[in-house]
Amino acid sequence: MKELFLNVRENVELVKGVTKIKFFCANLPEFNPGQFINLTVGNFDGVLLRRPISVFRHDPAAKTFEIVFEVKGKGTTFLSRLKGGDLPATVFLGNGFTIPESAERVALIGGGLGCPPLYSVAEKYAENGVKFYSYLGFSTESRVILADEFQKVSERVAVATDDGTFGEKDFITNVFKREFDEIRPDLILSCGPAPMFKALKALNIPVPTFISTEARMGCGIGACYVCACATLTGNRRVCTDGPVFDIREVLL
């Protein structure tokens, strides 16, 4: 965890209401895929708390990283309009995803804005020979993001939409279930909304499965317990104990 000033190098709209920002920082700490940043969004008009946003892409050689987020309120609207300047942020936070050396085939299951942090996993480990099978779910065609990027790092990319306007008309967990016997992953990593996690857990697949959870945060460093996640062993903090948990531990 380190407090830094991030320089905005690029700000683009991926689809309506979804923005990607590239930051530069000369002294970025080591990054583990699945970690997030806690970003200042300007102290104005009642906007006080920072925004926790996961990392989409990380380039240590260029000293840059990228985030993808939905524009929903005053804070994220402020971010979406930035064309330059420096922002204070705490980076990189949380535990992130880990792929053991024994895992050769990994399934990535993302829902909506849960897809970007999964890309950072494949970006890092694909060069080590790990094979990724990516399953991306969205509500409709106008919300589909990053499918082309996942193609570059995956053996297979499946996309499903709730209304069938892009890819298969189904929930992405159902698509994964149908293809499970074909890909036989050693590990499953997932990020997305709680209903998707519930559906994934209900599959009862005997493969280690880890999910990256989301919660409103106050401090982002484990002091305030605003981001408590209910688990079998009691409430745990998403910002420090997570955001990644074994799906068997989380009460969904």
N, C-alpha and C positions, 0 to 999 in steps of 0.2 A: 504494500500500500504506500502510495506516494502522492503528495500534493504537487501538481505541476500546472504550468500554463500551456494550453494547447492552441496552436495556431491553425485557423481554418484555411485549408488549401482548396477545397472543392465542396460545393453544395449543389446537389441536383435532386430533382423530383423523379423518383422511379415510376410511380403511378400516382394518380390523384390522391393526395392525402398521405403519401409515404415519401419520406426524404432520406437521402444518403449524404453524410458529411464525411470528408476526409480531413484528418488532423495531422499536423506535424509537431513533433517535439524532439529536441536534440538528446534528451536523456530519459527516454522511456525505460521503465523497468522490464524485467522478464515477464512475458505474457503466457498464460495457460488458456487454451481455447475454452470458452464457456464463462470466462470472467467478464466483469462489467466495469463501467466507470460511473462515477457519481458527479454529474456535470452541473455547474452553475448556469442558470438560465436567466439571470438578470434580476436584481432586486427592485422590482417595480410593481405597482398596482396589486400589491398583496401576494406576489410570487416570491416566496422566501426559500422554500426547500429546493434542494438540488434534485435532478432527475437521474435515476439509475437507468442506464441504457447498455445493453450488451454489445460486444464487439463483433462486427461482421468479418472484417478482414484485417490482417496484421502483417506489415512488411518491416521486419527489423532492420534490413539493410538500408531502406529508404527512411527509416525512423518515422513511419506513418502508420496510422490505423484508421479504419472506417467504422461508422455506426449507421444503422438503419432504424428509423423510428416512425411511428404514426403521429401525425399532427392532430392533436385532440384539444388542447387548451392553450392558455396564454403562454405558458412556458415553452412548449414544443413549437408553437407558432413563432415565437421569438427565435428559436434555433433554426427553424426552416428558412428564415429570411436573412440569416447571416451570410455575408459574402467575403468576410475577412476578419482580422482582428484576433485577439487572444482571449481564451476563456479559462478560468481556474477550474480544475477538476481533480478528483482523487482517482488514481488509476494504479494498478488494476486490482479489482476487489473480488472476493469470493474464492471458492475452491476450484471451479471449472471441471471439465471432463478429463478423464485419464483413460488411455487405452493401453492395456497390458500387452506385453510382447507376445503373449499366447494368442491374442485376437488377430486373426488374419482377415476376417470378413465382418464388417460392421454395418448395421442398418441404422440409418438416420431418419427419424420420423418427426417432421415439423408441421406445425399448424400456423398459418398466417405469419404474424411478426415473430413467431418462434423459429422460423427458418434461418434467418441471418446468423445467429450464433453457431448453428450446426455447420455452416459453411466453414467457419474458422477451424473446426476440428478436421474436416477433410483436407483443407488447405495445408495443414501442418503434417498430418500423418500419411497422406497419399504418397508422398515422396519416399516414405519408408517401406512401401510395398503393401500397405493395408488397402484392401478393396472395400469401397463404399457403395452401398445401395441406398439411394435417397428417395424418400417418400414425402411428398410435399402436398399439403392440403390447404385449400382456400375456399372462401365463400362463393366467389364468382370470378369470371375471367378478368374483370377490371382490377382485381386485388392480387392477381398472380405476380410474384416478384422472384427474381434471381434464378429461375429455372435454367436459363442458359449458363449461368455461372456454375451451378451444380453439375451440369453436363461435363464440365471440364475436369472434374475431380471424382466422378462417380462411374462405376461400371454400369449402373442402371439408374434412371431417374423416372419416377412415376408421379404424375400430378393428377389430383382429383379436385373437383369443385362440387359444392353442395347442389348447385343447380345444373351441372353438366355443361356449362358454357365453355369449359376448357378441360381437356383431359377426360377422365372418367367421371361419371355422375355417381358419386359414392363418398363415404367418409374414408379418409386416407388409411385409417386403421384396418378397415375391411379389405382394401387393396393389398396392404401388407400381409394380412392373414392369408389371403389366397395365394400369395407368392412365397410364403415362408418356406415351404418344403423345397422350393427351387433354389433359393439363395442360402438357406441354412446359416444365418449369421452366428458368430461367436459372441456378439455383444450388440445391445440395442441402446441407442442414445436418442433422447426425445426432448423437444422443447415446443411448447404451445399452450393452448387453453386447458383449463381443468377438465372439461368434458372429454377432451381427447385423451388425457391421461387416464381417466376412468375407463374409457373404452379399451385402451391399451392394456391396463391392468386386468380387465375382465377376460382378456384372451388367455390368461394363465400359461403363457409361453415359458418353458423351462430354460430361459436364456437370461443371463445377467442384464438387467435393464436399469438405466439411470435417467432421471428426468431433471431438467432445469426449470425450477419453479419461479413464479413471479409474485411479487408482493409490493404494496406501498411501503416506502421507506422514509425514515426520518433522518437519522445520522449517517447510515451506510457503513458504520464501523462496529456495530454490535452493542452499543451502549443503551439504546432507547427501547428495544424490543417491539417496535412498531411492526416489523416485518415477520412476526412469529408464524411459523409453519407447524401445524399439528402433525406429530409423528407418534409411532408406537411407544416411544420413550419420553413423550412429553413435547412441549413446544420448543422448537429450535429456530434460530435466527437465519433467515434467508441470506442476509448480507455477509455473514461470517461462517456459519456452519454449512451454508449452501453457496450458491443457489442450486447446486446439483446434489440430489439425494437418490439413494436406492429406492426404486418405486415400491418395494415391499415395505419400506419404513413409513411412507407417507400416508396419512389418513385422507383419502379422497372422497 
